[in-house]
Amino acid sequence: MIAARDKGCGILLISADFDEILNLSDRIIVMFEGRVMGVYAGDNPPIEEISLAMAGKEN
């Protein structure tokens, strides 16, 4: 998966493992109950904001 990402392939990673998401993502999209709660850059993401979005809280 990492080799494919490094070659420029798009990969959809669905995970509840926050560390895995932070380590592998170029962009993070948080969904809650079928609704997009936020889109964040993978480099230096706002962890507190993402955590709130994962819990369904509006930013």
N, C-alpha and C positions, 0 to 999 in steps of 0.2 A: 504494500500500500504506500509506504513512504517513497520507494523508488518510483512508482507511477506518479505520485504527487510531484516529485522533484523533476520529472520529465515534462510536467505541465498538464497532466491529465486532471480532469475534474473528478473529485471523489465526494460522495455524500456520506458523511459519518454521522450515524445516529447513536448517541451514547448518553448515559446518565453519569458517566465517570468524568467529573469536571477536569481533573488533571489531564486525562487523555485528550479531551477536547482542546484545552489550552496548549498542549504540546504539539498537536498535529494540525491545527487549523490556521488557514490564512484569513478566513472570514467565519464568523459565528452568527448563526440565525437561531434565535430562541422562539420556540412555539409552545403555546400553552392552550390546551383544549381546542386545537385546530386553528388557532389564531396566532399570527406573527406578532410577538411582543417586542422584538428589537433585532436590529442587524448591527453587528460590531466588527471592527477590524481585528484580525488575529494577533497583530503585534501590539503589545501593551494594552490588552482589553480591560475595560472597567469592570473588575471582578464583582464588586458590590452591586452594580447596576444589573449585570448579567444574572446574579443570584436572585435578585428581586424579580426579574422578568421570568425566571424559571419557576418561581412561586406564583406567577400570575398577577404580580403587582405592576401597575402602570408606572412608567417613569415620568 
